[in-house]
Amino acid sequence: MAKSPKAPAHLRQATQKWWRTVLADFDLEDHHLRLLQLAAEAWDQAQLAREVLDKDGQTFTDRFGQPKERPEVGILQNARIAFARLLRELALDGVDAPEAPRMSRTRDYGRRA
């Protein structure tokens, strides 16, 4: 790439700094940049959910007086999973992809000998 693209403006400053670091350390193609953006957005989403949970706790009391899990718990979990998967797809840790492709999901997935 001739010129590194700027980090998306909607990302947090720390995430924009991470974006620039990744682009400085790795030679990414256009489709990788899209994955990088998704990973950065997932990270920011997880951080926002974490801040809400730190402030308000993991549960709230509903109108019937029953404790309920805050929606941010699920948002945090989903964003973490998305971030980890996107990093794996980008292979930023320097580990080459496995030689054999991953097994496809079938009805007996996980029960094979």
Protein Blocks (a to p, Z undefined) as FASTA:
>chain_A
ZZdcdddfkbcfklmmmmmmmmmmpccdfklmmmmmmmmmmmmmmmmmmmmmmmnojbdc
dfkopacddfklmmmmmmmmmmmmmmmmnopnopacdfbdcddddfkgoiaZZ
